[in-house]
Amino acid sequence: MQSITYTESRLAEMMHSAGVRPTLQRIAIMSCVYHSTKHPSADDIYTELSPEYPSLSLTTVYNSLRALTAAGLLRTVDIDSGNMHYDMALQTPHSHFMCRGCGRIFDMEMPSDVCGGATPGFVIDCVDVYYKGICPQCANIQNN
């Protein structure tokens, strides 16, 4: 789904433009979200980055994610009850599928009928479509 390539310098420029101070840790956090194929949670990001950034705390990860989301650079994927995941905000609209077998979250095309017009008087600023089921890999394991 990602059609835009983000280098670390581009991520820093985006943060600066959005009014977020581009610290090394924030750039690393945003880069981690961009390069992840699983829509990472704060814990996933901390686990991945802490070996390279020993001074990084889980509190810093949460605070950075909150700032980057508030600035419109990241968006939350609230598909997993009690466990927030993150995705890049500036992407083609898409939906998400969570496998009940392996727990992975996949990008899926947005159904065309979802992006229709709003009921008069309502202004839609966000559409989230989530699916849950079994991915092809887990279905294959169950069938064998």
Residue pairs with C-beta under 8 A, 6 or more apart in sequence:
1 91
1 92
1 94
1 107
2 34
2 88
2 91
3 91
3 92
4 88
4 90
4 91
6 14
6 30
6 31
6 34
6 88
8 27
8 31
11 22
11 27
11 30
11 31
11 34
12 22
12 27
13 22
14 30
14 73
15 21
15 22
15 26
15 27
15 30
15 68
15 71
15 73
16 22
18 71
18 72
18 73
19 71
20 26
20 67
20 68
20 71
20 73
24 53
25 49
25 53
25 56
25 60
25 64
26 64
26 67
26 68
28 49
28 52
28 53
28 56
29 45
29 49
29 61
29 64
29 65
29 68
30 68
30 73
30 74
32 40
32 45
32 48
32 49
33 40
33 45
33 74
33 86
33 87
33 88
34 88
36 44
38 44
38 104
38 105
39 77
39 85
39 86
39 87
39 96
39 105
40 48
40 85
40 86
41 80
41 83
41 84
41 85
41 86
42 58
42 61
42 62
42 65
42 84
42 86
43 58
45 61
45 65
45 86
46 56
46 58
46 61
49 56
49 61
50 56
65 74
65 86
68 74
69 75
69 76
69 86
69 89
72 89
73 88
73 89
73 90
74 86
74 87
74 88
74 89
75 86
75 87
75 88
75 89
76 84
76 85
76 86
76 87
77 84
77 85
77 86
77 87
77 96
77 105
77 128
77 130
78 84
78 85
78 128
78 130
79 85
79 96
79 98
79 105
79 130
79 132
80 98
80 103
80 105
85 105
87 96
93 110
93 115
93 127
94 107
94 108
94 109
94 110
95 107
95 108
95 109
95 110
95 111
95 114
95 128
95 129
95 130
95 131
96 105
96 106
96 107
96 108
96 128
96 129
96 130
96 131
97 105
97 106
97 108
97 130
97 131
97 132
97 133
97 135
98 104
98 105
98 106
98 130
98 131
98 132
99 105
99 106
99 132
99 133
99 134
99 135
99 138
100 132
100 133
100 134
100 138
101 134
101 135
101 138
101 139
101 141
101 142
102 135
102 137
102 138
104 135
106 135
108 131
110 127
110 129
111 129
114 127
114 129
115 127
118 124
134 142
